[in-house]
Amino acid sequence: MFQVRFHGRGGQGAVTAAELLSLAAFLEGRHAQAFPSFSSERSGAPVVSFCRIDDHAIRSREPISRPDALVIQDPTLLHQVAVFEGLGEHGSVLINSGRSPEELGLSELTDRIGRERVLNVPATELAREHLGRPLPNAVLLGAFAAFTGVVALESVTTAIRRRFDGPIGDRNAAGAAAAHEYVRARTEAPLHA
């Protein structure tokens, strides 16, 4: 089973991202589940959502305490919330930021799990370019597909277009594809493929 925990703020689409990742895995014939956990329901408050993917039926329903991957949609959460809690030495971290992990003060993390397992992607900037709005969730899913190899980009873009009709779906899918290409140009091979 592959377990992903999303950290974001209300209004950034962390819940939707987990649902879209779950749908992408389902489109590939796998079992998946997605669900959120809210600390507050106001916009801007920290939000956590979860996604599990497996080749077999998933029986577990509790929040993910030992993730295989983290997707951090808002870098302001890095030092405010225990986002890295439970992440093992073989885990991977995808951060929405144009700044390097070292610039973000994550040298201890990169020393622990390896620099190649921590990737920053300027998802908000890519979202502004493709969507005209700073919503990084779909963009980060394209980056996640390239970085981890857990799902294919085609499954991600299909899930996005199923969730969002017309031009909105097309623009989100284009943002995901741009992030996928951004990651492929900067990494050698997917970590978990």
SETOR-107292 format. One record per residue: x, y, z of N, C-alpha, C, CB in turn. Coordinates in steps of 0.02 Angstrom, whole numbers, padded with zeros to 5 digits, always signed. Glycine has a CB too. Layout:
<pts>
XYZXYZXYZXYZ;...
</pts>
This chain:
<pts>
+00042-00059+00000+00000+00000+00000+00044+00062+00000-00048+00000+00061;+00025+00112-00040+00061+00175-00043+00016+00228-00012+00080+00194-00117;+00043+00265+00037+00004+00313+00075+00032+00384+00067+00003+00293+00149;-00013+00430+00051+00006+00500+00038-00032+00545+00086-00007+00519-00036;+00005+00592+00115-00027+00642+00158-00016+00711+00126+00001+00640+00231;-00071+00748+00118-00069+00815+00090-00076+00866+00147-00125+00825+00037;-00033+00917+00147-00038+00972+00194-00049+01036+00155+00026+00976+00240;-00100+01073+00174-00113+01136+00141-00152+01182+00187-00151+01126+00075;-00180+01233+00157-00224+01279+00193-00292+01278+00160-00194+01351+00196;-00343+01292+00199-00410+01293+00172-00414+01338+00111-00459+01317+00225;-00443+01313+00058-00449+01351-00004-00396+01335-00056-00447+01423+00012;-00345+01296-00038-00292+01279-00086-00306+01214-00123-00226+01273-00049;-00357+01177-00104-00375+01116-00140-00340+01053-00116-00359+01125-00211;-00319+01050-00054-00286+00990-00028-00334+00930-00028-00258+01002+00042;-00396+00942-00010-00445+00888-00009-00458+00864-00080-00512+00912+00024;-00467+00911-00126-00479+00893-00196-00419+00856-00225-00493+00956-00238;-00358+00876-00207-00298+00842-00232-00298+00769-00212-00234+00877-00205;-00314+00754-00149-00316+00684-00127-00369+00646-00165-00330+00680-00051;-00427+00677-00176-00481+00644-00214-00460+00631-00286-00545+00686-00212;-00427+00679-00317-00404+00670-00386-00350+00616-00392-00377+00736-00414;-00305+00613-00344-00254+00560-00344-00287+00492-00336-00203+00572-00288;-00336+00488-00293-00373+00426-00284-00408+00405-00349-00426+00434-00228;-00439+00452-00383-00472+00437-00446-00421+00416-00499-00512+00498-00471;-00364+00449-00501-00311+00430-00550-00290+00357-00539-00250+00477-00543;-00281+00337-00476-00262+00268-00461-00318+00220-00481-00245+00259-00387;-00380+00239-00466-00437+00198-00485-00441+00188-00560-00503+00230-00459;-00426+00241-00599-00426+00236-00672-00373+00187-00697-00414+00305-00703;-00322+00174-00656-00270+00126-00674-00286+00056-00649-00203+00149-00646;-00347+00047-00623-00369-00019-00601-00348-00037-00531-00342-00070-00648;-00329+00012-00491-00307-00002-00423-00361+00020-00373-00241+00033-00408;-00353-00001-00312-00397+00019-00258-00369+00083-00229-00403-00037-00203;-00414+00128-00209-00391+00192-00180-00445+00221-00135-00373+00242-00236;-00424+00261-00089-00469+00298-00046-00439+00366-00030-00485+00259+00019;-00482+00415-00021-00460+00483-00003-00509+00511+00048-00455+00529-00066;-00482+00548+00097-00524+00580+00146-00486+00636+00180-00549+00528+00199;-00522+00687+00205-00489+00745+00237-00490+00742+00313-00523+00808+00214;-00453+00788+00342-00455+00800+00414-00447+00876+00422-00398+00761+00452;-00496+00907+00453-00495+00980+00461-00481+00999+00533-00562+01010+00439;-00439+01049+00543-00429+01076+00610-00477+01134+00621-00356+01098+00621;-00498+01165+00568-00546+01219+00570-00575+01225+00499-00513+01287+00593;-00634+01251+00494-00664+01254+00428-00656+01321+00395-00737+01237+00433;-00617+01366+00421-00610+01430+00390-00555+01430+00338-00596+01484+00442;-00563+01472+00288-00514+01478+00235-00447+01500+00265-00538+01528+00181;-00393+01468+00243-00327+01484+00267-00303+01443+00325-00325+01555+00286;-00348+01406+00357-00329+01363+00413-00293+01300+00387-00391+01343+00456;-00247+01271+00426-00214+01209+00404-00264+01153+00391-00163+01187+00457;-00253+01118+00336-00295+01062+00316-00249+01003+00299-00341+01081+00254;-00270+00944+00318-00234+00883+00301-00283+00837+00265-00203+00848+00365;-00261+00807+00211-00301+00756+00177-00256+00697+00162-00334+00785+00112;-00288+00640+00150-00252+00577+00144-00274+00539+00082-00263+00535+00207;-00228+00500+00054-00244+00456-00001-00204+00391+00007-00229+00490-00070;-00240+00335+00000-00207+00269+00000-00219+00237-00068-00235+00224+00058;-00168+00203-00092-00171+00168-00157-00143+00099-00147-00132+00207-00212;-00179+00048-00172-00155-00021-00165-00183-00063-00223-00176-00051-00097;-00152-00120-00233-00177-00168-00283-00231-00212-00254-00120-00210-00310;-00242-00208-00189-00292-00248-00154-00341-00202-00118-00258-00298-00105;-00396-00231-00096-00446-00192-00059-00413-00159+00003-00506-00237-00037;-00433-00098+00017-00404-00060+00073-00454-00062+00131-00388+00014+00053;-00434-00089+00186-00478-00096+00244-00467-00040+00296-00467-00163+00277;-00407-00012+00297-00390+00039+00345-00429+00103+00331-00314+00054+00344;-00453+00135+00384-00492+00197+00378-00464+00254+00420-00564+00185+00397;-00412+00241+00458-00386+00293+00502-00340+00341+00464-00350+00262+00562;-00328+00400+00492-00281+00447+00461-00212+00414+00451-00275+00511+00503;-00176+00439+00403-00110+00411+00387-00058+00442+00434-00091+00425+00313;-00029+00399+00475+00022+00423+00522+00093+00409+00498+00012+00391+00591;+00100+00361+00451+00166+00344+00424+00163+00348+00347+00189+00272+00447;+00165+00409+00320+00158+00417+00248+00220+00394+00209+00143+00489+00231;+00207+00371+00148+00261+00356+00101+00281+00420+00064+00240+00301+00051;+00234+00466+00059+00247+00530+00025+00207+00585+00058+00230+00524-00051;+00236+00644+00056+00203+00704+00080+00199+00754+00023+00241+00736+00141;+00142+00787+00017+00134+00841-00030+00117+00903+00011+00078+00826-00085;+00161+00952+00010+00152+01011+00052+00135+01069+00005+00216+01027+00094;+00071+01089+00008+00046+01140-00038+00063+01211-00017-00028+01133-00045;+00079+01220+00047+00094+01287+00071+00158+01284+00113+00034+01315+00113;+00212+01314+00089+00276+01309+00125+00275+01345+00193+00331+01337+00083;+00226+01388+00206+00223+01420+00271+00207+01370+00326+00171+01476+00271;+00183+01311+00307+00167+01259+00357+00229+01220+00379+00115+01211+00328;+00284+01226+00343+00343+01185+00356+00368+01189+00427+00398+01205+00310;+00365+01248+00456+00392+01257+00524+00338+01275+00574+00446+01310+00523;+00274+01270+00553+00217+01285+00598+00180+01223+00620+00169+01332+00564;+00180+01172+00578+00143+01110+00589+00192+01052+00583+00083+01103+00539;+00180+00998+00616+00224+00939+00614+00212+00900+00549+00213+00893+00675;+00227+00931+00492+00212+00900+00428+00254+00837+00414+00224+00949+00373;+00314+00833+00442+00358+00776+00428+00349+00718+00478+00430+00798+00429;+00304+00725+00524+00292+00673+00574+00273+00607+00541+00236+00695+00623;+00309+00554+00560+00295+00487+00535+00327+00470+00469+00222+00478+00529;+00360+00518+00436+00391+00505+00372+00454+00463+00382+00409+00571+00335;+00456+00405+00349+00513+00360+00356+00571+00381+00311+00492+00290+00340;+00626+00346+00318+00687+00363+00281+00681+00350+00206+00745+00323+00307;+00630+00312+00185+00620+00299+00113+00561+00340+00086+00607+00225+00101;+00537+00387+00125+00482+00430+00104+00505+00483+00055+00449+00462+00163;+00456+00515+00024+00472+00570-00022+00429+00630-00003+00459+00549-00096;+00456+00690-00018+00423+00752-00001+00421+00798-00061+00458+00787+00059;+00362+00821-00079+00352+00868-00134+00327+00933-00103+00301+00840-00187;+00362+00988-00115+00347+01052-00085+00331+01104-00138+00405+01076-00040;+00276+01139-00129+00258+01195-00173+00300+01255-00155+00182+01211-00168;+00356+01263-00189+00399+01321-00176+00451+01326-00232+00434+01314-00107;+00469+01387-00248+00523+01399-00295+00591+01399-00260+00513+01465-00330;+00589+01396-00193+00651+01396-00153+00674+01324-00142+00640+01432-00086;+00738+01314-00138+00766+01247-00127+00751+01224-00056+00842+01247-00141;+00755+01158-00044+00747+01133+00025+00795+01166+00074+00756+01058+00026;+00856+01179+00052+00905+01210+00096+00883+01282+00113+00975+01211+00064;+00859+01318+00064+00835+01386+00075+00773+01387+00121+00818+01420+00009;+00736+01333+00120+00676+01327+00162+00693+01303+00233+00626+01280+00130;+00757+01291+00247+00777+01268+00313+00766+01195+00325+00741+01307+00365;+00771+01155+00272+00757+01083+00277+00819+01039+00271+00707+01064+00224;+00876+01066+00288+00938+01027+00282+00936+00964+00326+00998+01069+00302;+00907+00969+00385+00902+00910+00428+00860+00856+00395+00871+00930+00496;+00806+00875+00362+00764+00826+00327+00803+00795+00269+00700+00860+00300;+00837+00835+00229+00873+00807+00172+00931+00763+00195+00900+00863+00127;+00961+00779+00251+01014+00736+00279+00985+00669+00301+01048+00770+00339;+00923+00670+00327+00892+00609+00353+00866+00563+00298+00835+00628+00399;+00833+00590+00247+00802+00546+00196+00838+00550+00129+00730+00564+00188;+00883+00598+00120+00919+00605+00056+00892+00663+00016+00914+00540+00015;+00937+00701-00012+00917+00761-00050+00873+00743-00110+00980+00798-00074;+00886+00685-00140+00847+00664-00199+00774+00648-00183+00879+00604-00231;+00758+00641-00119+00690+00625-00098+00649+00686-00078+00692+00576-00040;+00678+00745-00085+00643+00807-00069+00646+00851-00131+00676+00844-00006;+00587+00869-00156+00584+00907-00218+00540+00968-00209+00557+00864-00276;+00564+01025-00232+00524+01086-00232+00502+01101-00304+00565+01145-00202;+00440+01122-00311+00411+01139-00375+00373+01205-00366+00364+01082-00403;+00384+01255-00409+00347+01318-00402+00275+01310-00428+00384+01374-00440;+00236+01271-00394+00169+01253-00417+00122+01313-00420+00139+01201-00373;+00127+01358-00372+00084+01417-00373+00098+01459-00435+00093+01459-00309;+00161+01468-00452+00179+01506-00512+00154+01471-00575+00255+01517-00515;+00162+01405-00578+00137+01368-00636+00060+01372-00640+00159+01294-00632;+00027+01371-00582-00046+01377-00581-00067+01446-00607-00073+01365-00510;-00033+01498-00585-00050+01565-00609-00041+01569-00685-00005+01619-00575;+00012+01538-00710+00025+01539-00782-00029+01502-00821+00094+01508-00796;-00050+01444-00797-00097+01403-00835-00170+01413-00817-00080+01331-00826;-00183+01432-00754-00252+01440-00731-00272+01513-00723-00262+01404-00667;-00223+01555-00713-00237+01625-00698-00255+01635-00625-00293+01649-00741;-00246+01583-00584-00261+01585-00512-00208+01545-00474-00333+01556-00497;-00195+01563-00411-00142+01529-00373-00167+01465-00337-00114+01576-00321;-00195+01418-00375-00220+01355-00347-00173+01298-00367-00293+01340-00371;-00130+01276-00322-00076+01229-00340-00094+01155-00341-00021+01239-00293;-00155+01136-00322-00169+01065-00311-00160+01022-00374-00238+01057-00285;-00191+01039-00429-00186+00998-00490-00115+00999-00517-00235+01023-00544;-00083+01057-00513-00013+01063-00536+00031+01015-00496+00012+01137-00529;+00022+01014-00431+00063+00969-00388+00051+00896-00405+00048+00982-00315;-00008+00878-00427-00021+00808-00445+00019+00788-00507-00096+00796-00457;+00027+00833-00554+00070+00819-00612+00142+00809-00590+00066+00875-00663;+00165+00852-00544+00233+00845-00517+00239+00780-00478+00250+00905-00471;+00188+00763-00439+00189+00701-00399+00196+00640-00445+00124+00696-00357;+00160+00639-00500+00163+00583-00547+00234+00574-00574+00114+00593-00605;+00267+00629-00592+00335+00624-00618+00385+00606-00564+00356+00690-00650;+00376+00634-00504+00424+00625-00450+00422+00554-00421+00411+00675-00394;+00361+00527-00411+00355+00463-00378+00345+00405-00425+00299+00465-00330;+00312+00415-00482+00294+00360-00527+00237+00318-00502+00354+00317-00538;+00202+00340-00450+00147+00301-00421+00087+00299-00467+00127+00330-00353;+00074+00353-00503+00021+00356-00553+00049+00388-00615-00042+00395-00527;+00017+00377-00671+00039+00406-00735+00008+00475-00745+00021+00360-00793;+00042+00518-00781+00016+00585-00795-00051+00580-00831+00066+00624-00838;-00059+00534-00877-00122+00527-00914-00180+00513-00866-00117+00471-00966;-00169+00473-00815-00221+00459-00766-00238+00521-00726-00199+00402-00718;-00187+00560-00709-00198+00623-00672-00238+00672-00714-00131+00654-00651;-00219+00682-00776-00255+00730-00818-00326+00707-00834-00217+00743-00883;-00336+00642-00841-00403+00615-00851-00446+00628-00790-00402+00540-00868;-00418+00615-00731-00455+00628-00668-00472+00702-00662-00413+00606-00607;-00426+00745-00679-00439+00818-00676-00495+00837-00723-00375+00858-00694;-00493+00812-00784-00545+00830-00833-00613+00800-00814-00525+00805-00903;-00614+00744-00780-00678+00716-00756-00707+00758-00700-00668+00644-00732;-00664+00786-00659-00687+00827-00603-00707+00898-00624-00633+00832-00549;-00669+00926-00671-00680+00995-00694-00694+00994-00769-00620+01040-00677;-00753+01014-00788-00773+01014-00859-00742+01073-00897-00848+01017-00865;-00738+01064-00962-00721+01118-01007-00654+01151-00997-00772+01169-01003;-00652+01217-01007-00588+01253-01004-00553+01249-00936-00600+01325-01021;-00592+01245-00882-00560+01241-00815-00522+01175-00809-00614+01245-00759;-00552+01121-00832-00517+01056-00831-00457+01056-00876-00565+01001-00852;-00465+01086-00936-00409+01089-00983-00350+01129-00955-00431+01120-01049;-00365+01186-00922-00311+01227-00895-00277+01192-00835-00339+01296-00872;-00317+01159-00793-00287+01122-00738-00244+01065-00764-00341+01094-00691;-00268+01030-00815-00229+00975-00845-00165+01001-00876-00272+00938-00897;-00168+01059-00908-00108+01090-00938-00058+01108-00883-00127+01152-00979;-00082+01133-00827-00038+01149-00771-00005+01086-00743-00076+01184-00716;-00044+01032-00738-00016+00969-00714+00037+00943-00762-00072+00916-00705;+00024+00948-00827+00072+00925-00877+00136+00967-00875+00041+00928-00948;+00129+01033-00864+00188+01077-00859+00230+01059-00798+00166+01151-00856;+00198+01045-00742+00234+01025-00682+00268+00957-00692+00187+01022-00621;+00234+00912-00726+00263+00846-00741+00328+00855-00781+00213+00802-00781;+00326+00897-00832+00385+00910-00873+00440+00945-00832+00366+00952-00934;+00419+00991-00789+00467+01027-00746+00506+00977-00703+00430+01078-00701;+00471+00928-00674+00503+00878-00631+00546+00831-00672+00450+00838-00592;+00521+00809-00728+00560+00762-00770+00626+00793-00793+00519+00741-00832;+00627+00858-00803+00688+00892-00823+00738+00898-00766+00672+00962-00850;+00716+00887-00704+00759+00897-00646+00775+00834-00607+00728+00946-00600;+00743+00778-00624+00755+00716-00588+00774+00661-00637+00693+00695-00547;+00807+00610-00612+00830+00556-00656+00775+00505-00670+00890+00521-00624;+00741+00482-00619+00689+00431-00627+00641+00436-00569+00721+00359-00631;+00579+00413-00578+00531+00414-00522+00557+00374-00463+00463+00387-00545;+00543+00397-00403+00568+00365-00343+00535+00298-00328+00559+00410-00284;+00471+00292-00340+00434+00233-00318+00407+00191-00375+00377+00255-00274;+00430+00202-00435+00403+00165-00493+00422+00092-00491+00428+00196-00558;
</pts>
